Amino acid sequence: MTTAILGMQWGDEGKGKITHLLAREADMVVRYNGGPNAGHTVIDRGEKFGIHLLPVGAFYRNARCVLASGMVIDLPVLREEYDLIVDHLKWEPEIVIAENAHVILPYHKLLEELEGGGSRIGTTRRGIGPAYSDKAARVGIRAGDLLHPDRLCKKLAQKINLLKQTWPDSPEISSLSADLLAKDLLAAAEPFLGSIKNAMPIIAQALKRGDNVLFEGAQGALLDLDFGTYPFVTSSSTTLAGLGNAIGVPCPQIDCRIGVMKAYATRVGQGPFPTRVTGKLGNFLQQAGNEFGVTTGRPRGCGWLDLVALKHAVALNDPTILAITKLDVLSGLDEIKICGAYQLGERETKTFLISAEELALCEPIYESLAGWKQAIRGTTDYESLPRAARTYLERISQELQIPIGIVSTGPSPEETINIGFDRY
């Protein structure tokens, strides 16, 4: 059985909790894209964790965890969170690191500052874009290079020489040393050197055996490099279409595709966000939903649910079920709005515009639904939800033509409604 966890908005949808729920029964959990720019919040055995690189399956002894080739890996960050989880669990998760996954270097973070990417498009400043740029330019360092120290030093020296030619006036670039970088990398990677392997056949064999394989996505469909709001996007493919390429298994059969979405919308960083609300309501959603980035702590912009954007995400991800998170955050509101179309100049459109420039000109056209006053945090039975909350969920399912299988009513694993979903 195969399952993919797919973000349906601009990331931050609560994929970490859903992955954590489903990983209980998984034989393998594969993180297939992104890097430490993606933070998954997990509450495990009563403790809260912000996980950036390790697959969330690391919390379960039965799950083999794979960091696939579509990722970019910051080894000191991986080491830090691995040690944290080992201290929490008192045993070591089994991990595999794809030998062709690329490594984030200190100079990638320097380049993000020098090139202005962080301030221009609101990135996390974790070196993600420059690392993927090096991958495309064929000058990147891959995890497999760590198994060959001489080769590693040679490649680092070549890259650093290029950087010094490009940025002759940067004291930070001038001070870079290939030998020191290699030493630091190997020290951080030391516990993982035996885990660096060709991950493609390992994943393929698990799929062939019929193992319970869970694919853990990062970010969301609207941040996809090709089909998101470019240039205000991430540097990897965040949709179902990118999964096969990221793991090296062509067109893998994904039996269950879970589209994860909040009951409202959020976006962190720069870029158009048609349904963003400000003032008292925006502050209410931000505080009630604790909408602050796991990776950076930055406040997220908040707004009403955008069905136009969600239908675009449905087309990209083809989900078989929906997981709705943070429904409890909407409790206490007199009315709840849904955007079903945009006004763009003189015309109305129900088509999501992937041109950031055009999307920024769109005004949402709303429909109002009744809100509910009853607090629903921790509710585990669908019929116990207020009638207005059930109407809201049913409207979402009807508009997207996808059944809802999971509703989250709080951050803890037990604060979840299972609507006939037999996978956990």
Secondary structure, 3 states (H helix, E strand, C coil): CEEEEEECCCCCCCHHHHHHHHHHHCCEEEECCECCCCCEEEEECCEEEEECCCCHHHHCCCCEEEECCCEEECHHHHHHHHHHHHHHHCCCCCEEEECCCEECCHHHHHHHHHCCHHHHHCCCCCCHHHHHHHHHHCCCCEHHHHHCHHHHHHHHHHHHHHHHHHCCCCHHHHCCCHHHHHHHHHHHHHHHHHHEECHHHHHHHHHHHCCCEEEECCCCHHHCCCCCCCCCCCCCCCCHHHHHHHHCCCCCCCCEEEEEEECCEEECCCCCCCCEECHHHHHHHHHHCCCECCCCCCECEEECEEHHHHHHHHHHHCCCEEEEECHHHHCCCCEEEEEEEEEECCEEECCCCCCHHHHCCCEEEEEEEECCCCCCCCCCCHHHCCHHHHHHHHHHHHHHCCCEEEEECCCCCCCEEECCCCCC
